[in-house]
Structures are given as C-alpha cells and as structure tokens.
Amino acid sequence: MTSIDDLTTSFKALMYERLNSTFGASLVISWIVFNWEGLYFVFNDEGTSLLLQIEHIKLNYINFDNNFKDPLLYAFGISILYPLISFTPFWCQELLTKWKRKAKESFIRDKLLTHEESVKLSSKIAEVTKLNEQI
C-alpha cells in the first residue's frame, strides 16, 4: 500500500511542478478547452461501460489537431504573451503615479502665498541671511 501512496505523492508533486509553470498551466487549460466534449462524455456517466466510453472517444474525439497541435500552439502563445499582459497593470499604475506627481507639483507651484505667509517668509529669509553673514 505504501508504494501506491508513494506513487500518488510523486505524481501530485510532478503535477504541482508542471502546473506551477506558465507553459504547463496554459497547456492543461488549453487542452481542456479543446477537448471538453470528450471529458464531458467520460465524466457524464450515463450507465455506459468504460470500454464503450473509450471506444466512443477513440472514434469521435481523438485527432492530432485537438489533442496536440492546437493546445501546444495556444500554450506557447500564452506563455509568450503572459509576461506582457501581466506587466501592463504595473506600467499603467506607474504612469498614473507619474501623472499624479506632475499634477501635484503644478498645483503646488501655482498656489500663491497669502500676505501673512509672505511676511513670515520674508522675515525668516532676513534672519537666515543675518546668520549667514555672521558666520
């Protein structure tokens, strides 16, 4: 019984490793999308025997395009496009942050001082100038 448990554990670890990669996950998902009818037929148990189900799948659902070529092409395309797609939100956020910073800076530059603030600032500048002259 332990050999079956070890086999199951190693299979789970292998599947986790394969599905954790972008290519592996996209291959599995695209294969399921292209072969959903066969999977539905297998898992929709209508009382037919397993041998009849296998024979029906061999006759109707096994072809090179749906089982190999198309899922591989889509998985390859997704693996290439995924980094670009995942980078887009980061780029948009950085762009918005930059625009926000520019708007804030222009708002601060355009803000005029009140008369009281101007008087206080002038007196502080005069104090600093006197201190610098003394040094």
N, CA, C and O atoms as CSV, one atom per row, in Angstrom:
chain,resi,resn,atom,element,x,y,z
A,1,MET,N,N,0.813,-1.194,0.000
A,1,MET,CA,C,0.000,0.000,0.000
A,1,MET,C,C,0.858,1.261,0.000
A,1,MET,O,O,0.457,2.291,-0.542
A,2,THR,N,N,2.043,1.177,0.611
A,2,THR,CA,C,2.900,2.362,0.669
A,2,THR,C,C,3.453,2.709,-0.704
A,2,THR,O,O,3.713,3.881,-0.980
A,3,SER,N,N,3.640,1.717,-1.574
A,3,SER,CA,C,4.145,2.033,-2.909
A,3,SER,C,C,3.109,2.821,-3.711
A,3,SER,O,O,3.468,3.690,-4.506
A,4,ILE,N,N,1.848,2.524,-3.509
A,4,ILE,CA,C,0.789,3.282,-4.180
A,4,ILE,C,C,0.732,4.702,-3.622
A,4,ILE,O,O,0.546,5.664,-4.368
A,5,ASP,N,N,0.893,4.826,-2.299
A,5,ASP,CA,C,0.912,6.156,-1.684
A,5,ASP,C,C,2.110,6.966,-2.178
A,5,ASP,O,O,1.989,8.160,-2.453
A,6,ASP,N,N,3.279,6.302,-2.290
A,6,ASP,CA,C,4.465,6.998,-2.801
A,6,ASP,C,C,4.268,7.424,-4.251
A,6,ASP,O,O,4.663,8.522,-4.645
A,7,LEU,N,N,3.660,6.553,-5.034
A,7,LEU,CA,C,3.393,6.869,-6.431
A,7,LEU,C,C,2.421,8.040,-6.537
A,7,LEU,O,O,2.614,8.939,-7.356
A,8,THR,N,N,1.394,8.029,-5.724
A,8,THR,CA,C,0.427,9.125,-5.719
A,8,THR,C,C,1.081,10.434,-5.294
A,8,THR,O,O,0.836,11.481,-5.893
A,9,THR,N,N,1.910,10.370,-4.263
A,9,THR,CA,C,2.596,11.571,-3.780
A,9,THR,C,C,3.534,12.127,-4.845
A,9,THR,O,O,3.558,13.336,-5.075
A,10,SER,N,N,4.303,11.263,-5.492
A,10,SER,CA,C,5.225,11.742,-6.528
A,10,SER,C,C,4.463,12.287,-7.736
A,10,SER,O,O,4.898,13.258,-8.354
A,11,PHE,N,N,3.333,11.671,-8.074
A,11,PHE,CA,C,2.516,12.177,-9.177
A,11,PHE,C,C,1.950,13.556,-8.835
A,11,PHE,O,O,1.944,14.448,-9.683
A,12,LYS,N,N,1.479,13.736,-7.609
A,12,LYS,CA,C,0.964,15.040,-7.187
A,12,LYS,C,C,2.065,16.099,-7.230
A,12,LYS,O,O,1.831,17.227,-7.665
A,13,ALA,N,N,3.267,15.732,-6.778
A,13,ALA,CA,C,4.380,16.683,-6.801
A,13,ALA,C,C,4.752,17.052,-8.234
A,13,ALA,O,O,5.033,18.213,-8.529
A,14,LEU,N,N,4.752,16.061,-9.117
A,14,LEU,CA,C,5.050,16.315,-10.523
A,14,LEU,C,C,3.997,17.226,-11.147
A,14,LEU,O,O,4.335,18.168,-11.865
A,15,MET,N,N,2.726,16.948,-10.876
A,15,MET,CA,C,1.663,17.772,-11.437
A,15,MET,C,C,1.703,19.191,-10.865
A,15,MET,O,O,1.435,20.153,-11.584
A,16,TYR,N,N,2.033,19.328,-9.584
A,16,TYR,CA,C,2.141,20.661,-8.992
A,16,TYR,C,C,3.264,21.441,-9.660
A,16,TYR,O,O,3.114,22.623,-9.968
A,17,GLU,N,N,4.390,20.770,-9.882
A,17,GLU,CA,C,5.532,21.437,-10.535
A,17,GLU,C,C,5.177,21.844,-11.962
A,17,GLU,O,O,5.505,22.952,-12.386
A,18,ARG,N,N,4.517,20.973,-12.699
A,18,ARG,CA,C,4.156,21.273,-14.087
A,18,ARG,C,C,3.094,22.371,-14.170
A,18,ARG,O,O,3.168,23.246,-15.033
A,19,LEU,N,N,2.126,22.325,-13.288
A,19,LEU,CA,C,1.052,23.311,-13.334
A,19,LEU,C,C,1.480,24.655,-12.763
A,19,LEU,O,O,0.829,25.670,-13.009
A,20,ASN,N,N,2.558,24.668,-12.012
A,20,ASN,CA,C,3.050,25.913,-11.442
A,20,ASN,C,C,3.724,26.783,-12.497
A,20,ASN,O,O,3.804,28.000,-12.330
A,21,SER,N,N,4.206,26.184,-13.569
A,21,SER,CA,C,4.819,26.963,-14.634
A,21,SER,C,C,3.735,27.519,-15.554
A,21,SER,O,O,2.647,26.955,-15.660
A,22,THR,N,N,4.044,28.620,-16.209
A,22,THR,CA,C,3.072,29.247,-17.105
A,22,THR,C,C,2.743,28.329,-18.272
A,22,THR,O,O,1.577,28.166,-18.632
A,23,PHE,N,N,3.773,27.730,-18.861
A,23,PHE,CA,C,3.540,26.867,-20.018
A,23,PHE,C,C,2.714,25.641,-19.638
A,23,PHE,O,O,1.778,25.277,-20.349
A,24,GLY,N,N,3.056,25.011,-18.529
A,24,GLY,CA,C,2.325,23.807,-18.113
A,24,GLY,C,C,0.862,24.093,-17.819
A,24,GLY,O,O,-0.025,23.352,-18.244
A,25,ALA,N,N,0.619,25.167,-17.095
A,25,ALA,CA,C,-0.767,25.514,-16.762
A,25,ALA,C,C,-1.550,25.896,-18.011
A,25,ALA,O,O,-2.702,25.494,-18.171
A,26,SER,N,N,-0.924,26.673,-18.899
A,26,SER,CA,C,-1.643,27.066,-20.113
A,26,SER,C,C,-1.868,25.866,-21.032
A,26,SER,O,O,-2.875,25.815,-21.738
A,27,LEU,N,N,-0.947,24.900,-21.035
A,27,LEU,CA,C,-1.137,23.691,-21.836
A,27,LEU,C,C,-2.321,22.877,-21.311
A,27,LEU,O,O,-3.148,22.403,-22.090
A,28,VAL,N,N,-2.395,22.719,-20.002
A,28,VAL,CA,C,-3.501,21.949,-19.417
A,28,VAL,C,C,-4.834,22.652,-19.682
A,28,VAL,O,O,-5.808,22.010,-20.075
A,29,ILE,N,N,-4.878,23.949,-19.472
A,29,ILE,CA,C,-6.130,24.687,-19.678
A,29,ILE,C,C,-6.546,24.665,-21.142
A,29,ILE,O,O,-7.718,24.453,-21.451
A,30,SER,N,N,-5.594,24.883,-22.045
A,30,SER,CA,C,-5.963,24.871,-23.469
A,30,SER,C,C,-6.361,23.461,-23.918
A,30,SER,O,O,-7.251,23.317,-24.756
A,31,TRP,N,N,-5.725,22.433,-23.383
A,31,TRP,CA,C,-6.120,21.067,-23.735
A,31,TRP,C,C,-7.545,20.799,-23.268
A,31,TRP,O,O,-8.333,20.189,-23.992
A,32,ILE,N,N,-7.877,21.249,-22.070
A,32,ILE,CA,C,-9.238,21.053,-21.558
A,32,ILE,C,C,-10.243,21.808,-22.427
A,32,ILE,O,O,-11.326,21.296,-22.710
A,33,VAL,N,N,-9.889,23.026,-22.854
A,33,VAL,CA,C,-10.797,23.811,-23.693
A,33,VAL,C,C,-11.043,23.113,-25.025
A,33,VAL,O,O,-12.177,23.064,-25.502
A,34,PHE,N,N,-9.991,22.578,-25.624
A,34,PHE,CA,C,-10.148,21.921,-26.922
A,34,PHE,C,C,-10.805,20.546,-26.820
A,34,PHE,O,O,-11.381,20.071,-27.799
A,35,ASN,N,N,-10.733,19.907,-25.675
A,35,ASN,CA,C,-11.253,18.551,-25.536
A,35,ASN,C,C,-12.367,18.440,-24.496
A,35,ASN,O,O,-12.535,17.387,-23.880
A,36,TRP,N,N,-13.108,19.490,-24.301
A,36,TRP,CA,C,-14.132,19.479,-23.270
A,36,TRP,C,C,-15.244,18.485,-23.570
A,36,TRP,O,O,-15.825,17.920,-22.643
A,37,GLU,N,N,-15.550,18.261,-24.824
A,37,GLU,CA,C,-16.636,17.332,-25.157
A,37,GLU,C,C,-16.284,15.898,-24.757
A,37,GLU,O,O,-17.122,15.172,-24.222
A,38,GLY,N,N,-15.041,15.501,-25.022
A,38,GLY,CA,C,-14.611,14.160,-24.618
A,38,GLY,C,C,-14.587,14.015,-23.112
A,38,GLY,O,O,-14.988,12.980,-22.581
A,39,LEU,N,N,-14.118,15.046,-22.412
A,39,LEU,CA,C,-14.113,14.996,-20.945
A,39,LEU,C,C,-15.531,14.948,-20.392
A,39,LEU,O,O,-15.818,14.227,-19.437
A,40,TYR,N,N,-16.401,15.722,-21.004
A,40,TYR,CA,C,-17.802,15.694,-20.566
A,40,TYR,C,C,-18.392,14.304,-20.773
A,40,TYR,O,O,-19.127,13.805,-19.921
A,41,PHE,N,N,-18.072,13.686,-21.896
A,41,PHE,CA,C,-18.591,12.347,-22.174
A,41,PHE,C,C,-18.078,11.334,-21.158
A,41,PHE,O,O,-18.828,10.457,-20.728
A,42,VAL,N,N,-16.797,11.445,-20.764
A,42,VAL,CA,C,-16.229,10.499,-19.805
A,42,VAL,C,C,-16.836,10.701,-18.421
A,42,VAL,O,O,-17.202,9.729,-17.760
A,43,PHE,N,N,-16.947,11.949,-17.978
A,43,PHE,CA,C,-17.399,12.198,-16.613
A,43,PHE,C,C,-18.915,12.229,-16.467
A,43,PHE,O,O,-19.426,12.192,-15.348
A,44,ASN,N,N,-19.634,12.296,-17.565
A,44,ASN,CA,C,-21.083,12.241,-17.513
A,44,ASN,C,C,-21.493,10.775,-17.644
A,44,ASN,O,O,-21.825,10.297,-18.729
A,45,ASP,N,N,-21.461,10.091,-16.531
A,45,ASP,CA,C,-21.713,8.649,-16.526
A,45,ASP,C,C,-23.205,8.385,-16.711
A,45,ASP,O,O,-24.020,8.659,-15.830
A,46,GLU,N,N,-23.537,7.847,-17.880
A,46,GLU,CA,C,-24.934,7.518,-18.170
A,46,GLU,C,C,-25.173,6.007,-18.121
A,46,GLU,O,O,-26.100,5.496,-18.750
A,47,GLY,N,N,-24.342,5.315,-17.381
A,47,GLY,CA,C,-24.504,3.878,-17.245
A,47,GLY,C,C,-23.802,3.081,-18.332
A,47,GLY,O,O,-23.903,1.854,-18.353
A,48,THR,N,N,-23.091,3.750,-19.238
A,48,THR,CA,C,-22.362,3.011,-20.266
A,48,THR,C,C,-21.071,2.483,-19.677
A,48,THR,O,O,-20.497,3.075,-18.763
A,49,SER,N,N,-20.631,1.380,-20.204
A,49,SER,CA,C,-19.413,0.762,-19.674
A,49,SER,C,C,-18.190,1.569,-20.081
A,49,SER,O,O,-18.224,2.350,-21.032
A,50,LEU,N,N,-17.130,1.365,-19.353
A,50,LEU,CA,C,-15.892,2.088,-19.607
A,50,LEU,C,C,-15.330,1.736,-20.977
A,50,LEU,O,O,-14.780,2.602,-21.657
A,51,LEU,N,N,-15.457,0.492,-21.389
A,51,LEU,CA,C,-14.950,0.089,-22.707
A,51,LEU,C,C,-15.710,0.791,-23.835
A,51,LEU,O,O,-15.112,1.206,-24.828
A,52,LEU,N,N,-17.016,0.919,-23.680
A,52,LEU,CA,C,-17.794,1.644,-24.691
A,52,LEU,C,C,-17.440,3.127,-24.716
A,52,LEU,O,O,-17.401,3.741,-25.782
A,53,GLN,N,N,-17.185,3.697,-23.553
A,53,GLN,CA,C,-16.769,5.100,-23.497
A,53,GLN,C,C,-15.425,5.303,-24.195
A,53,GLN,O,O,-15.247,6.251,-24.960
A,54,ILE,N,N,-14.485,4.402,-23.923
A,54,ILE,CA,C,-13.157,4.500,-24.552
A,54,ILE,C,C,-13.286,4.344,-26.061
A,54,ILE,O,O,-12.656,5.088,-26.813
A,55,GLU,N,N,-14.079,3.407,-26.508
A,55,GLU,CA,C,-14.266,3.208,-27.950
A,55,GLU,C,C,-14.915,4.426,-28.602
A,55,GLU,O,O,-14.534,4.828,-29.701
A,56,HIS,N,N,-15.901,5.011,-27.916
A,56,HIS,CA,C,-16.561,6.200,-28.444
A,56,HIS,C,C,-15.575,7.380,-28.535
A,56,HIS,O,O,-15.589,8.132,-29.509
A,57,ILE,N,N,-14.736,7.529,-27.529
A,57,ILE,CA,C,-13.735,8.605,-27.550
A,57,ILE,C,C,-12.730,8.373,-28.663
A,57,ILE,O,O,-12.350,9.320,-29.351
A,58,LYS,N,N,-12.290,7.133,-28.858
A,58,LYS,CA,C,-11.344,6.834,-29.943
A,58,LYS,C,C,-11.932,7.192,-31.302
A,58,LYS,O,O,-11.235,7.726,-32.164
A,59,LEU,N,N,-13.201,6.899,-31.489
A,59,LEU,CA,C,-13.829,7.161,-32.777
A,59,LEU,C,C,-14.137,8.639,-33.010
A,59,LEU,O,O,-14.027,9.119,-34.138
A,60,ASN,N,N,-14.519,9.359,-31.968
A,60,ASN,CA,C,-15.048,10.709,-32.167
A,60,ASN,C,C,-14.165,11.863,-31.711
A,60,ASN,O,O,-14.282,12.973,-32.230
A,61,TYR,N,N,-13.298,11.617,-30.762
A,61,TYR,CA,C,-12.612,12.756,-30.149
A,61,TYR,C,C,-11.094,12.740,-30.290
A,61,TYR,O,O,-10.445,13.700,-29.875
A,62,ILE,N,N,-10.522,11.727,-30.837
A,62,ILE,CA,C,-9.064,11.678,-30.945
A,62,ILE,C,C,-8.658,12.111,-32.341
A,62,ILE,O,O,-8.931,11.439,-33.335
A,63,ASN,N,N,-7.993,13.266,-32.380
A,63,ASN,CA,C,-7.352,13.718,-33.604
A,63,ASN,C,C,-6.142,14.558,-33.227
A,63,ASN,O,O,-6.053,15.073,-32.112
A,64,PHE,N,N,-5.221,14.691,-34.156
A,64,PHE,CA,C,-3.950,15.358,-33.882
A,64,PHE,C,C,-4.133,16.833,-33.552
A,64,PHE,O,O,-3.458,17.356,-32.665
A,65,ASP,N,N,-5.030,17.502,-34.248
A,65,ASP,CA,C,-5.201,18.945,-34.041
A,65,ASP,C,C,-5.717,19.261,-32.637
A,65,ASP,O,O,-5.122,20.070,-31.925
A,66,ASN,N,N,-6.819,18.629,-32.239
A,66,ASN,CA,C,-7.413,18.939,-30.935
A,66,ASN,C,C,-6.598,18.425,-29.766
A,66,ASN,O,O,-6.617,19.032,-28.696
A,67,ASN,N,N,-5.893,17.339,-29.936
A,67,ASN,CA,C,-5.188,16.744,-28.810
A,67,ASN,C,C,-3.750,17.223,-28.654
A,67,ASN,O,O,-3.218,17.192,-27.544
A,68,PHE,N,N,-3.108,17.666,-29.730
A,68,PHE,CA,C,-1.701,18.031,-29.625
A,68,PHE,C,C,-1.382,19.411,-30.186
A,68,PHE,O,O,-0.887,20.282,-29.470
A,69,LYS,N,N,-1.668,19.604,-31.463
A,69,LYS,CA,C,-1.201,20.807,-32.148
A,69,LYS,C,C,-1.813,22.082,-31.583
A,69,LYS,O,O,-1.084,22.987,-31.175
A,70,ASP,N,N,-3.122,22.167,-31.554
A,70,ASP,CA,C,-3.782,23.395,-31.106
A,70,ASP,C,C,-3.483,23.736,-29.641
A,70,ASP,O,O,-3.165,24.889,-29.350
A,71,PRO,N,N,-3.572,22.777,-28.705
A,71,PRO,CA,C,-3.219,23.125,-27.322
A,71,PRO,C,C,-1.767,23.576,-27.175
A,71,PRO,O,O,-1.483,24.488,-26.399
A,72,LEU,N,N,-0.840,22.948,-27.913
A,72,LEU,CA,C,0.564,23.369,-27.837
A,72,LEU,C,C,0.762,24.774,-28.391
A,72,LEU,O,O,1.496,25.573,-27.810
A,73,LEU,N,N,0.114,25.078,-29.510
A,73,LEU,CA,C,0.246,26.420,-30.088
A,73,LEU,C,C,-0.331,27.483,-29.155
A,73,LEU,O,O,0.281,28.532,-28.951
A,74,TYR,N,N,-1.499,27.213,-28.595
A,74,TYR,CA,C,-2.100,28.181,-27.677
A,74,TYR,C,C,-1.270,28.316,-26.402
A,74,TYR,O,O,-1.090,29.424,-25.896
A,75,ALA,N,N,-0.764,27.202,-25.882
A,75,ALA,CA,C,0.075,27.273,-24.679
A,75,ALA,C,C,1.351,28.066,-24.954
A,75,ALA,O,O,1.783,28.855,-24.113
A,76,PHE,N,N,1.945,27.866,-26.107
A,76,PHE,CA,C,3.139,28.627,-26.484
A,76,PHE,C,C,2.819,30.115,-26.588
A,76,PHE,O,O,3.575,30.951,-26.092
A,77,GLY,N,N,1.708,30.443,-27.226
A,77,GLY,CA,C,1.304,31.845,-27.358
A,77,GLY,C,C,1.013,32.493,-26.017
A,77,GLY,O,O,1.423,33.627,-25.770
A,78,ILE,N,N,0.315,31.788,-25.159
A,78,ILE,CA,C,0.005,32.321,-23.829
A,78,ILE,C,C,1.277,32.509,-23.017
A,78,ILE,O,O,1.416,33.500,-22.301
A,79,SER,N,N,2.210,31.562,-23.123
A,79,SER,CA,C,3.467,31.674,-22.383
A,79,SER,C,C,4.279,32.878,-22.825
A,79,SER,O,O,4.980,33.489,-22.017
A,80,ILE,N,N,4.189,33.221,-24.096
A,80,ILE,CA,C,4.916,34.391,-24.592
A,80,ILE,C,C,4.191,35.677,-24.208
A,80,ILE,O,O,4.832,36.650,-23.812
A,81,LEU,N,N,2.862,35.694,-24.319
A,81,LEU,CA,C,2.095,36.910,-24.067
A,81,LEU,C,C,1.832,37.184,-22.591
A,81,LEU,O,O,1.578,38.329,-22.217
A,82,TYR,N,N,1.887,36.170,-21.755
A,82,TYR,CA,C,1.558,36.343,-20.342
A,82,TYR,C,C,2.443,37.380,-19.644
A,82,TYR,O,O,1.909,38.221,-18.921
A,83,PRO,N,N,3.765,37.362,-19.825
A,83,PRO,CA,C,4.576,38.403,-19.171
A,83,PRO,C,C,4.207,39.813,-19.626
A,83,PRO,O,O,4.206,40.746,-18.823
A,84,LEU,N,N,3.894,39.970,-20.905
A,84,LEU,CA,C,3.492,41.292,-21.389
A,84,LEU,C,C,2.161,41.719,-20.794
A,84,LEU,O,O,1.983,42.877,-20.416
A,85,ILE,N,N,1.239,40.790,-20.714
A,85,ILE,CA,C,-0.085,41.092,-20.163
A,85,ILE,C,C,0.017,41.408,-18.671
A,85,ILE,O,O,-0.654,42.318,-18.186
A,86,SER,N,N,0.853,40.663,-17.939
A,86,SER,CA,C,0.972,40.907,-16.501
A,86,SER,C,C,1.757,42.177,-16.210
A,86,SER,O,O,1.623,42.737,-15.122
A,87,PHE,N,N,2.575,42.649,-17.154
A,87,PHE,CA,C,3.333,43.887,-16.957
A,87,PHE,C,C,2.461,45.117,-17.183
A,87,PHE,O,O,2.754,46.183,-16.642
A,88,THR,N,N,1.412,44.992,-17.961
A,88,THR,CA,C,0.568,46.129,-18.328
A,88,THR,C,C,-0.042,46.838,-17.110
A,88,THR,O,O,0.038,48.065,-17.056
A,89,PRO,N,N,-0.642,46.155,-16.138
A,89,PRO,CA,C,-1.175,46.879,-14.967
A,89,PRO,C,C,-0.093,47.631,-14.195
A,89,PRO,O,O,-0.331,48.746,-13.732
A,90,PHE,N,N,1.094,47.037,-14.051
A,90,PHE,CA,C,2.197,47.715,-13.369
A,90,PHE,C,C,2.576,48.986,-14.118
A,90,PHE,O,O,2.781,50.031,-13.501
A,91,TRP,N,N,2.670,48.904,-15.441
A,91,TRP,CA,C,3.028,50.061,-16.253
A,91,TRP,C,C,1.966,51.154,-16.129
A,91,TRP,O,O,2.302,52.331,-16.003
A,92,CYS,N,N,0.694,50.774,-16.163
A,92,CYS,CA,C,-0.394,51.753,-16.028
A,92,CYS,C,C,-0.345,52.428,-14.663
A,92,CYS,O,O,-0.554,53.637,-14.564
A,93,GLN,N,N,-0.074,51.669,-13.621
A,93,GLN,CA,C,-0.001,52.236,-12.280
A,93,GLN,C,C,1.158,53.226,-12.175
A,93,GLN,O,O,1.011,54.292,-11.577
A,94,GLU,N,N,2.295,52.883,-12.744
A,94,GLU,CA,C,3.436,53.796,-12.723
A,94,GLU,C,C,3.137,55.068,-13.516
A,94,GLU,O,O,3.515,56.164,-13.103
A,95,LEU,N,N,2.468,54.921,-14.637
A,95,LEU,CA,C,2.103,56.078,-15.449
A,95,LEU,C,C,1.149,56.999,-14.691
A,95,LEU,O,O,1.319,58.218,-14.707
A,96,LEU,N,N,0.151,56.424,-14.032
A,96,LEU,CA,C,-0.787,57.226,-13.243
A,96,LEU,C,C,-0.088,57.912,-12.074
A,96,LEU,O,O,-0.396,59.062,-11.758
A,97,THR,N,N,0.841,57.225,-11.435
A,97,THR,CA,C,1.602,57.832,-10.343
A,97,THR,C,C,2.415,59.011,-10.845
A,97,THR,O,O,2.491,60.043,-10.177
A,98,LYS,N,N,3.019,58.872,-12.008
A,98,LYS,CA,C,3.802,59.960,-12.601
A,98,LYS,C,C,2.900,61.159,-12.913
A,98,LYS,O,O,3.267,62.297,-12.616
A,99,TRP,N,N,1.732,60.919,-13.504
A,99,TRP,CA,C,0.786,61.996,-13.815
A,99,TRP,C,C,0.313,62.683,-12.534
A,99,TRP,O,O,0.188,63.907,-12.481
A,100,LYS,N,N,0.054,61.878,-11.506
A,100,LYS,CA,C,-0.399,62.419,-10.235
A,100,LYS,C,C,0.678,63.319,-9.631
A,100,LYS,O,O,0.373,64.400,-9.127
A,101,ARG,N,N,1.928,62.879,-9.681
A,101,ARG,CA,C,3.035,63.668,-9.155
A,101,ARG,C,C,3.180,64.989,-9.919
A,101,ARG,O,O,3.376,66.040,-9.308
A,102,LYS,N,N,3.083,64.938,-11.250
A,102,LYS,CA,C,3.172,66.160,-12.052
A,102,LYS,C,C,2.035,67.122,-11.741
A,102,LYS,O,O,2.261,68.327,-11.626
A,103,ALA,N,N,0.824,66.612,-11.604
A,103,ALA,CA,C,-0.326,67.461,-11.289
A,103,ALA,C,C,-0.160,68.099,-9.919
A,103,ALA,O,O,-0.476,69.274,-9.729
A,104,LYS,N,N,0.335,67.319,-8.967
A,104,LYS,CA,C,0.541,67.839,-7.624
A,104,LYS,C,C,1.599,68.936,-7.625
A,104,LYS,O,O,1.427,69.969,-6.979
A,105,GLU,N,N,2.689,68.712,-8.348
A,105,GLU,CA,C,3.755,69.713,-8.429
A,105,GLU,C,C,3.264,70.990,-9.098
A,105,GLU,O,O,3.591,72.087,-8.645
A,106,SER,N,N,2.497,70.867,-10.152
A,106,SER,CA,C,1.995,72.068,-10.820
A,106,SER,C,C,1.005,72.810,-9.930
A,106,SER,O,O,0.965,74.041,-9.940
A,107,PHE,N,N,0.215,72.083,-9.169
A,107,PHE,CA,C,-0.723,72.717,-8.253
A,107,PHE,C,C,0.025,73.467,-7.155
A,107,PHE,O,O,-0.347,74.584,-6.794
A,108,ILE,N,N,1.075,72.852,-6.629
A,108,ILE,CA,C,1.841,73.497,-5.561
A,108,ILE,C,C,2.547,74.738,-6.100
A,108,ILE,O,O,2.601,75.763,-5.420
A,109,ARG,N,N,3.091,74.655,-7.324
A,109,ARG,CA,C,3.778,75.797,-7.918
A,109,ARG,C,C,2.815,76.948,-8.216
A,109,ARG,O,O,3.197,78.114,-8.119
A,110,ASP,N,N,1.596,76.634,-8.570
A,110,ASP,CA,C,0.625,77.660,-8.940
A,110,ASP,C,C,-0.040,78.324,-7.731
A,110,ASP,O,O,-0.692,79.359,-7.871
A,111,LYS,N,N,0.122,77.740,-6.563
A,111,LYS,CA,C,-0.536,78.264,-5.375
A,111,LYS,C,C,0.190,79.534,-4.917
A,111,LYS,O,O,1.410,79.532,-4.749
A,112,LEU,N,N,-0.555,80.594,-4.719
A,112,LEU,CA,C,0.013,81.867,-4.275
A,112,LEU,C,C,0.011,81.931,-2.753
A,112,LEU,O,O,-0.851,81.358,-2.088
A,113,LEU,N,N,1.004,82.647,-2.219
A,113,LEU,CA,C,1.064,82.843,-0.778
A,113,LEU,C,C,0.142,83.984,-0.370
A,113,LEU,O,O,-0.077,84.945,-1.107
A,114,THR,N,N,-0.388,83.831,0.840
A,114,THR,CA,C,-1.170,84.943,1.386
A,114,THR,C,C,-0.203,86.024,1.850
A,114,THR,O,O,1.005,85.794,1.907
A,115,HIS,N,N,-0.727,87.201,2.181
A,115,HIS,CA,C,0.113,88.322,2.627
A,115,HIS,C,C,0.847,87.965,3.918
A,115,HIS,O,O,2.032,88.264,4.065
A,116,GLU,N,N,0.137,87.322,4.859
A,116,GLU,CA,C,0.749,86.953,6.139
A,116,GLU,C,C,1.866,85.935,5.928
A,116,GLU,O,O,2.928,86.047,6.541
A,117,GLU,N,N,1.634,84.930,5.056
A,117,GLU,CA,C,2.669,83.938,4.775
A,117,GLU,C,C,3.875,84.590,4.115
A,117,GLU,O,O,5.017,84.221,4.385
A,118,SER,N,N,3.617,85.546,3.261
A,118,SER,CA,C,4.703,86.258,2.585
A,118,SER,C,C,5.537,87.054,3.578
A,118,SER,O,O,6.764,87.070,3.479
A,119,VAL,N,N,4.895,87.711,4.525
A,119,VAL,CA,C,5.613,88.486,5.543
A,119,VAL,C,C,6.447,87.557,6.415
A,119,VAL,O,O,7.609,87.853,6.692
A,120,LYS,N,N,5.879,86.444,6.848
A,120,LYS,CA,C,6.613,85.485,7.678
A,120,LYS,C,C,7.825,84.932,6.923
A,120,LYS,O,O,8.916,84.823,7.484
A,121,LEU,N,N,7.632,84.593,5.674
A,121,LEU,CA,C,8.719,84.041,4.867
A,121,LEU,C,C,9.827,85.082,4.672
A,121,LEU,O,O,11.009,84.742,4.716
A,122,SER,N,N,9.455,86.326,4.461
A,122,SER,CA,C,10.450,87.390,4.288
A,122,SER,C,C,11.255,87.591,5.562
A,122,SER,O,O,12.467,87.799,5.508
A,123,SER,N,N,10.584,87.531,6.710
A,123,SER,CA,C,11.309,87.712,7.977
A,123,SER,C,C,12.249,86.543,8.239
A,123,SER,O,O,13.349,86.744,8.754
A,124,LYS,N,N,11.837,85.327,7.894
A,124,LYS,CA,C,12.718,84.171,8.084
A,124,LYS,C,C,13.925,84.250,7.151
A,124,LYS,O,O,15.039,83.909,7.549
A,125,ILE,N,N,13.712,84.694,5.929
A,125,ILE,CA,C,14.821,84.844,4.986
A,125,ILE,C,C,15.800,85.893,5.508
A,125,ILE,O,O,17.014,85.722,5.398
A,126,ALA,N,N,15.280,86.965,6.068
A,126,ALA,CA,C,16.138,88.016,6.620
A,126,ALA,C,C,16.945,87.482,7.796
A,126,ALA,O,O,18.126,87.802,7.932
A,127,GLU,N,N,16.313,86.661,8.657
A,127,GLU,CA,C,17.022,86.072,9.800
A,127,GLU,C,C,18.144,85.148,9.338
A,127,GLU,O,O,19.258,85.205,9.858
A,128,VAL,N,N,17.842,84.299,8.360
A,128,VAL,CA,C,18.834,83.361,7.849
A,128,VAL,C,C,19.996,84.110,7.192
A,128,VAL,O,O,21.156,83.721,7.329
A,129,THR,N,N,19.668,85.183,6.483
A,129,THR,CA,C,20.712,85.981,5.829
A,129,THR,C,C,21.626,86.615,6.868
A,129,THR,O,O,22.843,86.626,6.679
A,130,LYS,N,N,21.073,87.149,7.971
A,130,LYS,CA,C,21.881,87.734,9.037
A,130,LYS,C,C,22.780,86.692,9.672
A,130,LYS,O,O,23.950,86.953,9.953
A,131,LEU,N,N,22.219,85.493,9.900
A,131,LEU,CA,C,23.022,84.405,10.500
A,131,LEU,C,C,24.163,83.994,9.571
A,131,LEU,O,O,25.274,83.735,10.032
A,132,ASN,N,N,23.900,83.936,8.299
A,132,ASN,CA,C,24.952,83.584,7.334
A,132,ASN,C,C,26.041,84.643,7.272
A,132,ASN,O,O,27.214,84.318,7.092
A,133,GLU,N,N,25.661,85.905,7.419
A,133,GLU,CA,C,26.658,86.988,7.402
A,133,GLU,C,C,27.519,86.958,8.648
A,133,GLU,O,O,28.696,87.318,8.603
A,134,GLN,N,N,26.939,86.532,9.758
A,134,GLN,CA,C,27.697,86.477,10.998
A,134,GLN,C,C,28.708,85.337,10.983
A,134,GLN,O,O,29.738,85.402,11.655
A,135,ILE,N,N,28.418,84.322,10.235
A,135,ILE,CA,C,29.321,83.162,10.190
A,135,ILE,C,C,30.446,83.433,9.302
A,135,ILE,O,O,31.317,82.580,9.130
